[in-house]
């Protein structure tokens, strides 16, 4: 019997226990051993809960118990999750986590600790909730040179943008509705400013390159400036607007970014709506592949954590290879990457825009302004031009 401890009995932690108990027979047959939840760590008591007798308040009870082989870290945040995970790995206990903040900040260090102590650090649930993407990146796609990753990696922002697209609603109104439905936190900054997606693409970029891509080095822009008028222009162009997390292998280096982008109807991510997430991967031999599903939620995320628990139970005393070392990868300056841009300009800036950008095909959906799509240029070239165009209202990157 493999004894398991769960750190944090919130939404995901309680989901992990539920999945382990409800699917016990299937999980046992797939793990090759019976899995049993021995401890649940939380500051709170849970009177009346079917597992209240397993709740402990002192992490040392878990860390000092030699019977515990696998620890599920579902606390969130960096501390004390980092300290607890580190101590568990040093004690030879495998750790399975859904904590993208911790993985993005300390992933290579914790993977190294796992290897040194003949156990595993698994983090399938840290990106895309229940969507299998970490394991494919780490095993199924290892014969590939990954050329690019494009992802819709945050359900909250995708829900908001979908509602704005379909209903012509304004950002603030949809955000309020998302909060009422529980799709957005009371403080939604991590989601709507792109920080959540940034940490996830940092993890995927690290697996893509085998080096340590620090999330602090990734240019990140949220969706708070996107308006219903922007969607009117997008519709006129047969496009939609998505918050994309992107990582590309360009000729002179890797570039990573999180930003709202207009994408065409032909783009594989165009139809990813509401709270769903998707990851679109391009390899040099396989070509295109996409991974789609629920990117968050209690049972979807818990299912991914439990899949890691099964993997850990199958590999007791051995370490599964994960190509992600501690060497920091210096990303290419995003300002040197090239793309097209959609630009909205006040009508009085028409002549100046034409002088700066050459021939422009004007699109007009509201009075007093127009929009157009630029030719391909670098971010820096674009920034230099619009500095001379005070009549610009806004710009959105165009991804094809």
RAZIDA-V854840 format. One record per pair of residues at least 4 apart in sequence whose ideal C-beta (glycine too) atoms are under 7 Angstrom apart, sorted by the first residue. I is the first residue (numbers start at 1). J is the second residue. Records with the same first field share a line. If there is no record, write none. Layout:
I = J / J
This chain:
1 = 33 / 34 / 36
2 = 31 / 33 / 34 / 35 / 69 / 70 / 313
3 = 36 / 38 / 67 / 68 / 69
4 = 35 / 36 / 37 / 38 / 70 / 72 / 309
5 = 38 / 39 / 41 / 62 / 68 / 71
6 = 13 / 16 / 17 / 37 / 40 / 41 / 72 / 74
7 = 41 / 71 / 72 / 73 / 74 / 75 / 84
8 = 13 / 41 / 42 / 74 / 75
9 = 13 / 14 / 40 / 42 / 46 / 55
10 = 14 / 74
11 = 15 / 298
12 = 16 / 74 / 98 / 298 / 301 / 302 / 305
13 = 17 / 74
14 = 18
15 = 19 / 298 / 299 / 301 / 302
16 = 20 / 72 / 74 / 302 / 305 / 306
17 = 21 / 37 / 40 / 51
18 = 22 / 302
19 = 23 / 299 / 302 / 303 / 306
20 = 24 / 27 / 35 / 37 / 306
23 = 27
24 = 28
25 = 29
26 = 30
27 = 31 / 35 / 306 / 310
28 = 33 / 34 / 35
30 = 310
31 = 35 / 310 / 313 / 314
32 = 314
33 = 313
35 = 309 / 313
37 = 51 / 54
38 = 54 / 67 / 68
39 = 54 / 56 / 61 / 62 / 68
40 = 51 / 54 / 55
41 = 56 / 59 / 62
42 = 55
43 = 57
45 = 55
46 = 52 / 55
47 = 52
48 = 52
56 = 61 / 62
59 = 63 / 84
60 = 64
61 = 65
62 = 68 / 71
63 = 87 / 88 / 91
68 = 93
69 = 93 / 94 / 316
70 = 93 / 94 / 96 / 309 / 312 / 313
71 = 88 / 93 / 95
72 = 96 / 305 / 309
73 = 81 / 84 / 85 / 95 / 97 / 99
74 = 98 / 305
75 = 81 / 99
76 = 81 / 99
77 = 81 / 101
78 = 82 / 101 / 102 / 105
79 = 83
80 = 84
81 = 85 / 99 / 102
82 = 86 / 102 / 106
83 = 87
84 = 88
85 = 89 / 95 / 97 / 102 / 110
86 = 90 / 110 / 113
87 = 91
88 = 93 / 95
89 = 93 / 95 / 110 / 113 / 114 / 117 / 119 / 121
90 = 113 / 117
92 = 117 / 118 / 119
93 = 119
94 = 119 / 120 / 312
95 = 121
96 = 122 / 305 / 308 / 309 / 312
97 = 102 / 103 / 123 / 126
98 = 125 / 126 / 301 / 305
99 = 103 / 126
100 = 104 / 126 / 127 / 199 / 200 / 203
101 = 105 / 199
102 = 106
103 = 107 / 123 / 126 / 203
104 = 199 / 202 / 203 / 215
106 = 110
107 = 111 / 203 / 206 / 324
108 = 112 / 212 / 324 / 325 / 326
109 = 113 / 326
110 = 114 / 121
111 = 115 / 121 / 322 / 324
112 = 116 / 326
113 = 117
114 = 119 / 120 / 121 / 319
115 = 319
118 = 317 / 318 / 319
119 = 319
120 = 312 / 315 / 319 / 320
122 = 308 / 311 / 312
123 = 134
124 = 132 / 134 / 135 / 304 / 307 / 308
125 = 129 / 301 / 304 / 305
126 = 203
127 = 133 / 134 / 153 / 200 / 203 / 204
128 = 133 / 153 / 277 / 279 / 291 / 295
129 = 277 / 294 / 295 / 296 / 297 / 300 / 301 / 304
130 = 293 / 294 / 300 / 301 / 303 / 304
131 = 277 / 279 / 291 / 292 / 293 / 295
132 = 136 / 291
133 = 137 / 279 / 291
134 = 138 / 207
135 = 139
136 = 140 / 141 / 291
137 = 141 / 204 / 207
138 = 207 / 322
141 = 146 / 281 / 283
143 = 285
144 = 283 / 284 / 285 / 286
145 = 283 / 284
146 = 208 / 281 / 283
147 = 249 / 282 / 283 / 284
148 = 247 / 248 / 249 / 282
149 = 204 / 208 / 246 / 247 / 279 / 281
150 = 244 / 246 / 269 / 280
151 = 201 / 204 / 245 / 278 / 279 / 280
152 = 158 / 242 / 243 / 244 / 269 / 272 / 277 / 278
153 = 197 / 200 / 201 / 245 / 277 / 295
154 = 158 / 191 / 196 / 197 / 243
155 = 159 / 183 / 275 / 276 / 277 / 295 / 296
156 = 160 / 178 / 183 / 184 / 188 / 191
157 = 161 / 191 / 192 / 223 / 243
158 = 162 / 242 / 243 / 272 / 274 / 275 / 276 / 277
159 = 163 / 178 / 183 / 274 / 275
160 = 164 / 171 / 174 / 175 / 178 / 223
161 = 165 / 223 / 226 / 241 / 242 / 243
162 = 166 / 273 / 274
163 = 167 / 169 / 174
164 = 169 / 171 / 174 / 228 / 231
165 = 231 / 240 / 241
168 = 228 / 231
169 = 173 / 174 / 228
170 = 227 / 228
171 = 175 / 224 / 226 / 227
172 = 176
173 = 177
174 = 178
175 = 179 / 184 / 188 / 192
176 = 180
177 = 181
178 = 183 / 184
179 = 184 / 186 / 188
183 = 275
184 = 188 / 191
188 = 192
189 = 193
190 = 195 / 196
191 = 196
192 = 222 / 223 / 224
193 = 222 / 224
194 = 198 / 220 / 221 / 222 / 243 / 258
195 = 199 / 220
196 = 200
197 = 201 / 243 / 245 / 258
198 = 202 / 215 / 218 / 220 / 258
199 = 203 / 215
200 = 204 / 245
201 = 205 / 218 / 245 / 247 / 256 / 258
202 = 206 / 213 / 214 / 215 / 218
203 = 207
204 = 208 / 247
205 = 209 / 213 / 247 / 254 / 256
206 = 211 / 212 / 213 / 324
207 = 324
208 = 247
209 = 213 / 254 / 329
210 = 323 / 324 / 325
211 = 325 / 327 / 328 / 329
212 = 325 / 326 / 327 / 328 / 329
213 = 256 / 329 / 331
214 = 328
217 = 331
218 = 256 / 257 / 258
219 = 257 / 334
220 = 258
221 = 258 / 259 / 260
223 = 243 / 260
225 = 394
226 = 230 / 241 / 260
228 = 232
229 = 233 / 366
230 = 234 / 241 / 394 / 396
231 = 235 / 241
232 = 236 / 365 / 366
233 = 237 / 342 / 344 / 363 / 365 / 371
234 = 239 / 240 / 241 / 262
236 = 363 / 365
237 = 262 / 363
238 = 264 / 265
239 = 262 / 263 / 264
240 = 263 / 270
241 = 260 / 262 / 396
242 = 261 / 263 / 269
243 = 260
244 = 259 / 261 / 399
245 = 258
246 = 256 / 257
247 = 254 / 256
248 = 254 / 255
249 = 254
250 = 255 / 332 / 337
252 = 332
253 = 331 / 332
254 = 329 / 331 / 332
255 = 331 / 332 / 334 / 337
256 = 331
257 = 334
259 = 397
260 = 396
261 = 396 / 397 / 398 / 399
262 = 342 / 396 / 398
263 = 267 / 269 / 270 / 399
264 = 270 / 400
265 = 270
268 = 280 / 288 / 290
269 = 278 / 280
272 = 276 / 278 / 292
275 = 294 / 296
276 = 292 / 293 / 294 / 295
277 = 293 / 295
278 = 290 / 291 / 292
279 = 290 / 291
280 = 288 / 290
281 = 289
282 = 287 / 288
283 = 287
294 = 300
296 = 300 / 301
297 = 301
298 = 302
299 = 303
301 = 305
302 = 306
303 = 307
304 = 308
305 = 309
306 = 310
307 = 311
308 = 312
309 = 313
310 = 314
311 = 315 / 320
315 = 320
332 = 336 / 337
334 = 379
335 = 378 / 379 / 380
336 = 378 / 380
337 = 378 / 379
338 = 376 / 377 / 378
339 = 376 / 397 / 398 / 399
340 = 373 / 374 / 375 / 376 / 398
341 = 374 / 382 / 395 / 397 / 398
342 = 371 / 373 / 395 / 396 / 398
343 = 371 / 372 / 374 / 392 / 395
344 = 369 / 371 / 393 / 394
345 = 349 / 353 / 369 / 370 / 389 / 391 / 392 / 393
346 = 368 / 369 / 391 / 393
347 = 368 / 369 / 370
348 = 391
349 = 353 / 389 / 391 / 392
350 = 354 / 370
351 = 355
352 = 356 / 389 / 391
353 = 357 / 360 / 389
354 = 360
356 = 385 / 388 / 389
357 = 374 / 385
360 = 372
361 = 372
362 = 370 / 372
363 = 370 / 371 / 372
364 = 370
369 = 393
373 = 398
374 = 382
377 = 381 / 382
378 = 382
379 = 383
380 = 384
381 = 385
382 = 386
383 = 387
385 = 389
386 = 392 / 395
